[in-house]
Every structure is written in C-alpha cells, then in structure tokens.
Amino acid sequence: MNIHQKYLQVVSQLGQSKITPSPYDTAWTARLGEMDSPLSLQALQWISENQLADGTWGAAAPYYYHDRMICTLAAITTLAKHGRRNRDRKQIERGQSALESLTQFATKGLTADPAGVTIGFEMLMPTLLAEAESLGLISRQGEQRLLSRLSRQRAQKIASLPGRLINRHVTVAFSAEMAGADGLGLLDVEHLQEDNGCVAYSPAATVYFLLHVRHDDRALHWLHSVARDGALPYIAPIDTFEYAWALWNFSLANLVDSQAAVYYNQYLDILEQYWMPGQGIGSVAGFSLRDGDTSSLAFNTLVRYGRQADLSGILYYEGPEHFRCFPIESSPSISTNVHILGALRQAGFEAKHPTVQKVLSFLSRVQTRGMSGDFWFDKWHASPYYTTAHAIIECAGYDNERVLTAVEWILNTQNPDGSWGFYMPTAEETAYCLQALSLWKQHAQNIPAEILKKGARWLERHSDHPYPWLWIGKGLYCPELVVESAILSALALVEQTV
C-alpha cells in the first residue's frame, strides 16, 4: 500500500460524511408514502433488499442485540404498513418469527451486549413495541416482558427534561419519534427543528416530525440531501466529527505535507468557525446540541495544529466526579473522559492537576478487570479496543502507571496472525492497537518490534472496505473515513517506530 497516496485521498474526502446506512432510519423514511413517493419507495426497496439471513435487520456482524432489535422492529412495522408485494409478505413472516425470538430472549439479549444500549433504546422501544403489538406482529406477552424493563428508564429521562418538553437543545430531540402518534404534547414544536428543517440531524426524528407534526419542504429537502441510493444514515452530515477524529488520527503520526495543508487549513477553519465559546462544538457543523466528546477531540486537534481553542468549552462539561458528554445524560461516557484527558493535556495541565486527577480516578474506577489485563468499554463504541487504545495514547508519557495493565491486555489478546478484534479480527481494532503500542513504545516503555510488524502486515492485507459496524448510534454504524484515517495513522506509526 502507498500510505502517502491513500492518505491524500482520504484527506481530500473529509467532510463528505461517509457513513454506513441505518436500517432503522431507512425504515422510518419508507413511511413517508405519498408525502414523498420517490424517496419512500427507494427506502422501502432498500429495506426489502437488506433483510439478513436470520430474518432480522441490522449490522451483519457483530451480532449486537440492541441493534438487531430496534432495526428489526422498525423494518417489519414499515413493511407491514407499506409493503404491497408477495415478497414483502414473506419478509414480514420471516421478520415476525425473528422478532418473537428476539423478545423471547430479551433478558439474555439485553445483558449480552457488553457496551450497553444503543442511543435512545429505552426511549424508542416502548413506542415501537406498542406499534408492533397493535399490528399483530408480536404477542402481548412478549411485548410486556420487554416493555416492563424499559418504561421506568424512559419515564425518568422525560422527567429530567427542562419543562418536560423536547426541543433542539436536549438530547432526546434526536429520538423525538419516541413520542409516537399520541405524544405530541411532549414536543416543544416551535423550538424542535434546526434551521434547515431537520430534527437533530436524525432522519427518523425528521420523518416523524413530517408525519405527525407538519409538512415542511426544508425537512424533505434535507432528507433528500442525506439519502444515498434509497438508504439513510443514523445522523448526517458528520462533517465536524470527521474533521476532528481524522485529523487527530493523522496528528499522532505527524501525517501532514504541503499537498494536504490546504485541506487541513480549511477543516481547522471550520472547527474554529463552529466552536461556541463556553460550550464547544457538536458532531455536525451548526448543530444546536454540542457535546463533550466532539468538543474534546476538536480542541485537541486544534491545539495540535497550532490553532487557538477555548478551554471553557471543555470545562463546561465538568461534573463532580467526571466529565459529561451532554449536560443531561443517564450514564457517563468513558471515551469522552479519555478524550477530555487528552484535551487537558494539550492545554498544558500537569498530570497532578486536580481536574486531571478527577478524570484519571474516574477511569480507574470504571476499568473492567480481566484475566489477560484490564480494559475499558464505552457506550459509543462496541469494541473495548477503541476506548482502551485511546486511553493508552493519552496516558503514554503522562501517567504511565494508569494504563500498564491495559497495555498488557492489548499485548495478551493479539491473535496469532497479528490482528486484534473483540468479536472477530478487524482492521479498525487492529489499527487502534497498533496506534497505542507504537506511541507507548515511543513515549513510555519498549514493545517488541515483531508484535508491531506482525500487526502491520495483517492490517495492510485487510485494510480495504467494507469495515464491520462497531460504532454505536441508534443502531451500529461505521464512519468510514474515520476508520480509514486510523488505519493509515497506525501503518505510518509502525513504520516510524520499528
């Protein structure tokens, strides 16, 4: 592989929001019907063509219960309402059988996914289950078994909303479709849409708004702008997210040259432009909802490339015991705290600073202990290699002791062929491990060169698309350019290190 040539190709594509389709959001789009027949029919066709062999919908691999459950419910109810062909009826029957199996083993399934629930799962499932039951797609007994586990969590989250209303400034807006046909009273309708007409940059939430609140040409135009061959992602665009993560990956290996510099300056200008003092930035340029995760990666990236960044936009997310990803959240994000640690380090905070120690203590408390070493799971990514590798990167040469057992875990879990993977060997997870071990070798302690070489050889042979969907949205997804940037960064780091 010509790393430099591939690197320039990826750099030139950043901001195009290359993200895998979402069966869940595509199913919602198929509900538009006569409101937008071309888009609705294309989405319905995509759903018909992408049912998995076992009758479910979702990521083909890994098998992630929450992803399969929510995607299957959305797809089968859409087909039941809008399907017209014999093929659709057969797919409904296969999906119904799969759905009964999913709900029958809900107790086991809900606890089997080690990274936890998908976004908005406890908010969306009661509405989806009630709809499926009303259509006769699921037994009342099966529905109640699962519904009873989620209703309390949903009620608590609604009760925590300011004024108990959903608007564009709270995370629940991203799952606004949870209100259903009878819950319009939960919506602060006049303050729900973004300026372009979408609702929280979520296709599903936007379609819900169109179907149950009002027709809006801006919203329809936005849906068309993010649709690709009939399919829609779970969020779009992901421009600032792509810029921050990809440039951070490239910075680890000092991947920048005169050809790429023009692009870099454009992307860094955009991050600066959309940064709101005291609140940071969101995963989409101009998104009303900013978050601590994108803000910390953007801050880290800006500082690494010599730009000015507002530290108050990071400290805004500080809580009593850890940093938050959103002002209102039901559980903390471990990877967000890892990225906050990196931002504080870039800001010049010493490791002994009380704010840094707060983050480090939190990471110690939430680390998973294992026979092969210790690691971290996080709610935004299905693989512990993502969060663990990033923790090693941010601690290398800063607080080495904190991640010694995590380095051991990565070393002890390398496959004989040189790869890594929690569910199966993947290029993405192998890249994270090679990034972490290379930087650990550079800044902390020695790593045998053959471990890095073997991993790089495997990675180079398996670096092409498609990549498994390991990131957690409403279902699983993959931000393809971000993954490619990690792979190229890892290969360059190994070249520089061994």
C-alpha positions as CSV (number, residue, x, y, z in Angstrom):
1,M,0.0,0.0,0.0
2,N,1.2,3.5,-0.8
3,I,0.4,5.1,2.5
4,H,1.0,8.7,1.4
5,Q,-1.2,8.4,-1.7
6,K,-4.0,6.8,0.2
7,Y,-3.6,9.5,3.0
8,L,-4.0,12.3,0.4
9,Q,-7.1,10.6,-1.0
10,V,-8.7,10.4,2.5
11,V,-7.8,13.9,3.4
12,S,-9.4,15.3,0.2
13,Q,-12.7,13.4,1.1
14,L,-13.1,14.6,4.7
15,G,-16.4,16.4,5.2
16,Q,-18.2,14.2,2.7
17,S,-19.7,12.3,5.7
18,K,-19.0,8.8,4.6
19,I,-21.1,6.8,7.0
20,T,-22.9,3.4,6.6
21,P,-26.7,3.3,6.1
22,S,-29.0,2.8,9.0
23,P,-31.8,0.1,8.6
24,Y,-33.7,1.9,11.4
25,D,-33.7,5.3,9.8
26,T,-34.2,4.0,6.3
27,A,-37.3,2.1,7.5
28,W,-38.7,5.3,9.0
29,T,-38.1,7.1,5.7
30,A,-40.1,4.5,3.9
31,R,-43.1,5.6,5.9
32,L,-43.3,8.9,4.1
33,G,-45.6,7.3,1.5
34,E,-47.4,9.8,-0.8
35,M,-45.7,12.8,1.0
36,D,-42.6,11.9,-0.9
37,S,-43.2,8.8,-3.1
38,P,-39.8,8.6,-4.8
39,L,-37.8,8.7,-1.5
40,S,-40.3,6.5,0.3
41,L,-40.2,3.8,-2.5
42,Q,-36.4,3.9,-2.7
43,A,-36.2,3.4,1.1
44,L,-38.8,0.6,1.0
45,Q,-36.8,-1.1,-1.7
46,W,-33.6,-0.9,0.3
47,I,-35.3,-2.4,3.3
48,S,-36.6,-5.2,1.2
49,E,-33.1,-6.0,-0.2
50,N,-31.3,-5.8,3.1
51,Q,-33.0,-8.3,5.4
52,L,-30.4,-10.6,7.0
53,A,-30.4,-14.4,6.6
54,D,-32.0,-15.0,10.0
55,G,-34.9,-12.7,9.3
56,T,-33.6,-9.7,11.2
57,W,-32.3,-6.3,10.1
58,G,-29.2,-4.5,11.4
59,A,-25.4,-4.9,11.3
60,A,-24.5,-8.3,9.7
61,A,-21.6,-8.5,12.2
62,P,-21.1,-8.3,15.0
63,Y,-24.4,-9.6,16.3
64,Y,-25.5,-6.8,18.7
65,Y,-28.9,-7.5,20.3
66,H,-29.9,-3.9,20.8
67,D,-29.1,-3.1,17.1
68,R,-30.9,-6.1,15.8
69,M,-34.0,-5.5,18.0
70,I,-34.5,-1.8,17.1
71,C,-33.7,-2.2,13.4
72,T,-36.0,-5.3,13.0
73,L,-38.9,-3.6,14.8
74,A,-38.6,-0.6,12.6
75,A,-38.3,-2.6,9.4
76,I,-41.0,-5.1,10.0
77,T,-43.6,-2.5,11.1
78,T,-42.8,-0.4,8.0
79,L,-43.2,-3.4,5.7
80,A,-46.5,-4.4,7.5
81,K,-47.9,-0.9,6.9
82,H,-46.4,-0.1,3.4
83,G,-45.4,-3.4,1.8
84,R,-47.6,-4.4,-1.1
85,R,-45.8,-7.3,-2.8
86,N,-45.8,-11.1,-2.1
87,R,-42.1,-10.7,-1.4
88,D,-42.9,-8.2,1.4
89,R,-45.4,-10.5,3.0
90,K,-42.8,-13.3,3.1
91,Q,-40.3,-11.0,4.6
92,I,-42.8,-9.9,7.2
93,E,-43.3,-13.5,8.2
94,R,-39.6,-14.2,8.5
95,G,-39.1,-11.0,10.4
96,Q,-42.1,-11.8,12.7
97,S,-40.5,-15.1,13.6
98,A,-37.2,-13.5,14.2
99,L,-38.9,-10.8,16.3
100,E,-40.6,-13.3,18.5
101,S,-37.3,-15.0,19.1
102,L,-35.7,-11.6,20.0
103,T,-38.3,-10.7,22.5
104,Q,-38.4,-14.2,24.0
105,F,-34.8,-14.0,24.9
106,A,-34.8,-10.3,25.8
107,T,-33.4,-10.8,29.3
108,K,-30.3,-12.5,28.0
109,G,-30.1,-10.3,24.9
110,L,-30.2,-7.0,26.8
111,T,-27.3,-8.1,29.0
112,A,-25.2,-9.8,26.4
113,D,-24.1,-6.6,24.7
114,P,-21.1,-5.5,26.8
115,A,-21.0,-1.9,25.7
116,G,-24.7,-1.5,26.6
117,V,-27.7,0.1,24.9
118,T,-27.8,1.8,21.6
119,I,-28.8,5.5,21.5
120,G,-32.3,6.2,22.8
121,F,-33.1,2.5,23.1
122,E,-35.1,2.9,26.3
123,M,-37.0,5.8,24.8
124,L,-37.8,4.3,21.4
125,M,-38.6,0.7,22.3
126,P,-41.8,1.2,24.2
127,T,-43.2,3.1,21.2
128,L,-42.0,0.5,18.7
129,L,-43.2,-2.4,20.7
130,A,-46.7,-0.9,21.1
131,E,-46.9,-0.3,17.4
132,A,-45.8,-3.9,16.6
133,E,-48.3,-5.3,19.0
134,S,-51.1,-3.2,17.5
135,L,-50.3,-4.6,14.1
136,G,-50.3,-8.2,15.4
137,L,-46.6,-8.6,14.7
138,I,-45.7,-9.5,18.3
139,S,-47.6,-11.2,21.2
140,R,-48.8,-9.1,24.1
141,Q,-46.8,-11.4,26.4
142,G,-43.6,-10.9,24.5
143,E,-44.1,-7.1,24.4
144,Q,-44.8,-6.8,28.1
145,R,-41.7,-8.9,29.0
146,L,-39.5,-6.3,27.4
147,L,-41.6,-3.2,27.9
148,S,-41.5,-3.6,31.7
149,R,-37.7,-3.3,31.6
150,L,-37.7,0.0,29.8
151,S,-40.7,2.0,30.9
152,R,-39.2,3.2,34.1
153,Q,-36.0,4.4,32.5
154,R,-38.0,6.3,29.9
155,A,-40.1,8.0,32.5
156,Q,-37.1,9.1,34.5
157,K,-35.4,10.6,31.4
158,I,-38.6,12.5,30.4
159,A,-38.9,13.8,34.0
160,S,-35.4,15.2,33.9
161,L,-36.1,17.4,30.8
162,P,-36.4,21.1,31.5
163,G,-40.1,21.8,31.4
164,R,-40.6,18.1,30.5
165,L,-40.5,19.2,26.8
166,I,-38.4,18.0,23.9
167,N,-36.6,20.8,22.0
168,R,-33.5,21.0,19.9
169,H,-31.3,21.8,22.9
170,V,-31.8,18.4,24.6
171,T,-30.5,15.0,23.6
172,V,-34.0,13.5,23.5
173,A,-34.7,15.5,20.3
174,F,-32.5,13.0,18.5
175,S,-35.1,10.4,19.4
176,A,-38.2,12.6,19.1
177,E,-40.0,9.8,17.3
178,M,-40.4,8.1,20.7
179,A,-43.4,10.4,21.3
180,G,-45.5,8.4,18.8
181,A,-48.8,9.5,17.4
182,D,-50.3,10.2,20.8
183,G,-47.3,12.0,22.4
184,L,-47.2,15.3,20.6
185,G,-47.6,17.1,24.0
186,L,-44.0,16.1,24.8
187,L,-42.7,18.3,21.9
188,D,-41.8,21.9,22.1
189,V,-42.8,22.1,18.4
190,E,-41.7,25.6,17.7
191,H,-38.2,25.0,19.0
192,L,-37.6,21.5,17.8
193,Q,-36.2,21.9,14.2
194,E,-32.8,23.1,13.2
195,D,-32.6,26.0,10.7
196,N,-32.5,23.6,7.7
197,G,-35.7,21.9,8.8
198,C,-34.3,18.7,10.2
199,V,-34.8,17.5,13.8
200,A,-31.5,16.9,15.5
201,Y,-29.9,15.8,12.2
202,S,-31.8,12.5,12.6
203,P,-33.6,11.1,9.6
204,A,-36.0,9.1,11.8
205,A,-36.9,12.1,14.0
206,T,-37.3,14.3,11.0
207,V,-39.6,11.8,9.3
208,Y,-41.7,11.6,12.5
209,F,-42.0,15.4,12.5
210,L,-43.2,15.4,8.9
211,L,-45.8,12.6,9.5
212,H,-47.2,13.7,12.9
213,V,-46.4,17.5,13.3
214,R,-46.5,19.3,9.9
215,H,-45.3,19.2,6.3
216,D,-42.1,21.1,5.8
217,D,-40.3,21.4,2.5
218,R,-37.0,22.2,4.2
219,A,-37.1,18.9,6.1
220,L,-37.9,17.0,2.9
221,H,-35.1,18.7,1.1
222,W,-32.7,17.8,3.9
223,L,-33.8,14.1,3.8
224,H,-33.0,14.0,0.1
225,S,-29.6,15.6,0.7
226,V,-28.5,12.9,3.1
227,A,-30.1,9.9,1.2
228,R,-27.8,7.6,-0.7
229,D,-29.3,5.0,-3.1
230,G,-32.5,4.9,-1.0
231,A,-30.7,4.4,2.3
232,L,-30.2,7.0,5.1
233,P,-27.6,7.1,7.9
234,Y,-28.5,7.5,11.6
235,I,-27.2,11.0,11.5
236,A,-25.9,13.3,8.7
237,P,-23.8,15.0,8.0
238,I,-20.9,14.2,10.3
239,D,-18.6,16.8,9.0
240,T,-17.1,18.2,12.2
241,F,-16.9,14.7,13.6
242,E,-14.9,13.6,10.6
243,Y,-12.6,16.5,10.7
244,A,-11.8,16.2,14.4
245,W,-11.3,12.4,14.6
246,A,-9.4,12.0,11.3
247,L,-7.1,15.0,11.9
248,W,-6.4,13.7,15.4
249,N,-5.5,10.3,14.0
250,F,-3.2,11.8,11.4
251,S,-1.6,14.1,14.1
252,L,-0.5,11.0,16.0
253,A,1.8,10.1,13.2
254,N,2.6,13.7,12.1
255,L,1.0,13.0,8.7
256,V,0.9,16.3,7.1
257,D,2.6,17.8,4.0
258,S,2.2,20.7,1.6
259,Q,-0.4,18.9,-0.5
260,A,-2.6,18.2,2.5
261,A,-2.0,21.5,4.2
262,V,-4.6,23.4,2.1
263,Y,-7.3,20.9,3.2
264,Y,-6.1,20.9,6.8
265,N,-6.4,24.7,7.0
266,Q,-10.0,24.5,5.5
267,Y,-11.0,21.9,8.1
268,L,-9.4,23.7,11.0
269,D,-11.1,26.9,10.0
270,I,-14.5,25.1,10.1
271,L,-13.8,23.7,13.5
272,E,-12.9,27.2,14.7
273,Q,-15.9,28.8,13.0
274,Y,-18.5,26.5,14.6
275,W,-16.9,26.4,18.1
276,M,-19.1,28.2,20.5
277,P,-17.2,29.7,23.5
278,G,-18.2,28.1,26.7
279,Q,-20.0,25.1,25.0
280,G,-17.6,23.7,22.4
281,I,-18.9,22.1,19.2
282,G,-21.3,19.4,18.0
283,S,-20.7,16.4,15.7
284,V,-22.4,18.4,12.9
285,A,-21.5,21.9,11.9
286,G,-24.1,24.3,13.3
287,F,-25.8,21.6,15.5
288,S,-27.7,23.2,18.4
289,L,-26.6,20.3,20.6
290,R,-22.9,20.4,21.4
291,D,-21.2,17.6,23.2
292,G,-18.1,17.0,25.3
293,D,-16.7,14.2,23.1
294,T,-16.6,16.1,19.8
295,S,-15.5,19.2,21.7
296,S,-12.6,17.5,23.4
297,L,-11.3,15.9,20.1
298,A,-11.8,19.2,18.3
299,F,-9.9,21.1,21.0
300,N,-7.1,18.5,21.0
301,T,-6.9,18.7,17.2
302,L,-6.9,22.5,17.0
303,V,-4.1,22.8,19.6
304,R,-2.0,20.1,17.9
305,Y,-2.1,22.1,14.7
306,G,-1.3,25.4,16.4
307,R,-4.8,26.9,16.4
308,Q,-6.4,28.7,19.3
309,A,-9.1,26.9,21.3
310,D,-11.4,27.9,24.1
311,L,-10.7,25.8,27.2
312,S,-14.0,26.9,28.8
313,G,-15.7,24.9,26.0
314,I,-14.2,21.8,27.6
315,L,-14.6,22.7,31.3
316,Y,-18.3,23.4,30.6
317,Y,-18.8,19.6,30.8
318,E,-17.1,19.1,34.1
319,G,-19.1,17.3,36.8
320,P,-18.4,16.5,40.4
321,E,-16.8,13.1,39.7
322,H,-16.2,13.0,35.9
323,F,-16.9,14.9,32.7
324,R,-20.2,14.7,30.9
325,C,-20.8,14.1,27.2
326,F,-24.0,16.1,27.3
327,P,-25.4,18.4,30.0
328,I,-28.2,15.8,30.7
329,E,-27.2,12.2,30.4
330,S,-28.2,9.0,32.1
331,S,-24.8,7.4,32.2
332,P,-21.2,8.7,31.6
333,S,-19.2,8.1,28.5
334,I,-15.8,6.6,29.3
335,S,-14.3,7.5,25.9
336,T,-15.5,11.1,26.4
337,N,-13.5,11.3,29.6
338,V,-10.5,9.8,27.8
339,H,-10.7,12.5,25.2
340,I,-11.2,15.2,27.8
341,L,-8.0,13.9,29.4
342,G,-6.2,14.5,26.1
343,A,-7.6,18.0,25.8
344,L,-6.5,18.9,29.3
345,R,-3.1,17.5,28.5
346,Q,-2.9,19.6,25.3
347,A,-4.0,22.6,27.3
348,G,-0.9,22.2,29.4
349,F,-2.4,20.8,32.6
350,E,0.1,18.7,34.6
351,A,-0.9,15.2,35.5
352,K,-1.2,16.2,39.2
353,H,-3.7,18.9,38.5
354,P,-7.0,18.2,40.4
355,T,-9.1,18.3,37.3
356,V,-6.8,15.8,35.5
357,Q,-6.8,13.6,38.7
358,K,-10.6,13.6,38.7
359,V,-10.6,12.1,35.2
360,L,-7.9,9.6,36.0
361,S,-9.6,8.5,39.1
362,F,-12.8,8.0,37.2
363,L,-11.1,5.9,34.6
364,S,-9.6,3.7,37.3
365,R,-13.0,3.2,38.9
366,V,-14.7,2.1,35.7
367,Q,-12.0,-0.1,34.2
368,T,-13.0,-3.7,33.5
369,R,-10.8,-6.3,35.1
370,G,-9.9,-9.3,33.1
371,M,-7.7,-12.4,33.1
372,S,-5.5,-11.1,30.3
373,G,-5.3,-7.5,31.7
374,D,-7.6,-4.5,32.2
375,F,-9.6,-2.6,29.6
376,W,-12.5,-0.1,29.1
377,F,-15.8,-0.4,27.4
378,D,-17.8,2.7,26.3
379,K,-21.3,3.4,25.2
380,W,-20.3,5.0,21.9
381,H,-18.3,2.0,20.5
382,A,-19.0,-1.7,20.7
383,S,-15.3,-2.6,21.0
384,P,-13.2,-2.1,24.1
385,Y,-10.1,-1.7,21.9
386,Y,-11.3,1.7,20.8
387,T,-11.5,3.2,24.3
388,T,-8.6,1.3,25.7
389,A,-6.2,2.3,22.9
390,H,-7.2,5.9,23.2
391,A,-6.6,5.8,27.0
392,I,-3.1,4.4,26.4
393,I,-2.4,7.1,23.8
394,E,-3.4,9.9,26.1
395,C,-1.6,8.5,29.2
396,A,1.7,7.5,27.4
397,G,4.4,9.7,28.9
398,Y,1.8,11.4,31.1
399,D,0.6,8.8,33.6
400,N,2.1,5.5,32.5
401,E,1.1,3.6,35.7
402,R,-2.6,4.2,35.0
403,V,-2.6,2.1,31.8
404,L,0.1,-0.5,32.4
405,T,-2.5,-3.3,32.7
406,A,-4.3,-2.0,29.6
407,V,-1.1,-2.3,27.6
408,E,-0.7,-5.9,28.9
409,W,-4.3,-6.7,27.8
410,I,-3.6,-5.5,24.3
411,L,-0.4,-7.5,24.1
412,N,-2.0,-10.6,25.5
413,T,-5.0,-10.5,23.2
414,Q,-3.2,-10.2,19.8
415,N,-4.3,-13.1,17.6
416,P,-1.6,-15.4,16.2
417,D,-2.0,-13.8,12.7
418,G,-1.2,-10.4,14.2
419,S,-4.7,-9.0,14.3
420,W,-7.0,-7.8,17.1
421,G,-10.7,-7.9,17.4
422,F,-13.2,-8.4,20.3
423,Y,-15.9,-10.1,18.2
424,M,-13.8,-11.0,15.2
425,P,-10.5,-9.7,13.7
426,T,-11.0,-6.3,12.2
427,A,-8.8,-3.7,10.5
428,E,-10.3,-1.0,12.7
429,E,-9.5,-2.6,16.1
430,T,-6.0,-3.7,14.8
431,A,-5.3,-0.1,13.9
432,Y,-6.2,1.2,17.3
433,C,-3.9,-1.4,19.0
434,L,-1.0,-0.5,16.7
435,Q,-1.5,3.2,17.3
436,A,-1.5,2.6,21.1
437,L,1.5,0.2,21.1
438,S,3.6,2.4,18.8
439,L,3.1,5.5,20.9
440,W,3.7,3.5,24.0
441,K,7.0,2.3,22.6
442,Q,7.9,5.9,21.6
443,H,7.0,7.6,24.9
444,A,6.9,5.0,27.7
445,Q,8.3,1.5,27.5
446,N,9.6,-0.9,25.0
447,I,7.3,-3.0,22.8
448,P,8.8,-6.0,20.8
449,A,9.2,-4.9,17.2
450,E,7.8,-8.2,15.9
451,I,4.4,-7.5,17.6
452,L,4.1,-4.3,15.7
453,K,5.4,-5.7,12.4
454,K,3.1,-8.7,12.5
455,G,0.1,-6.5,13.2
456,A,1.0,-4.1,10.4
457,R,1.4,-6.9,7.9
458,W,-2.1,-8.2,8.7
459,L,-3.5,-4.7,8.7
460,E,-2.1,-3.9,5.3
461,R,-3.6,-7.0,3.8
462,H,-7.1,-6.3,5.3
463,S,-7.3,-2.5,5.1
464,D,-9.9,-2.2,2.4
465,H,-13.7,-1.7,2.7
466,P,-16.1,-2.8,3.9
467,Y,-15.5,-2.5,7.6
468,P,-17.7,-4.0,10.3
469,W,-20.1,-1.7,12.0
470,L,-18.7,-1.1,15.5
471,W,-19.8,2.4,16.4
472,I,-23.0,2.8,18.4
473,G,-25.8,5.1,17.2
474,K,-29.5,4.1,17.3
475,G,-28.1,1.0,15.7
476,L,-24.5,0.1,14.8
477,Y,-22.7,2.0,12.1
478,C,-19.3,2.8,10.7
479,P,-17.8,6.3,9.9
480,E,-15.7,5.0,7.1
481,L,-13.2,7.9,6.6
482,V,-12.5,8.0,10.4
483,V,-11.7,4.3,10.3
484,E,-9.5,4.7,7.2
485,S,-7.7,7.6,9.0
486,A,-6.9,5.3,12.0
487,I,-5.6,2.6,9.7
488,L,-3.3,4.9,7.8
489,S,-2.1,6.5,11.1
490,A,-1.4,3.1,12.5
491,L,0.6,1.9,9.5
492,A,2.6,5.1,9.4
493,L,3.3,4.9,13.2
494,V,4.6,1.4,12.9
495,E,6.9,2.5,10.0
496,Q,8.2,5.3,12.2
497,T,8.6,3.1,15.3
498,V,10.3,-0.2,14.3
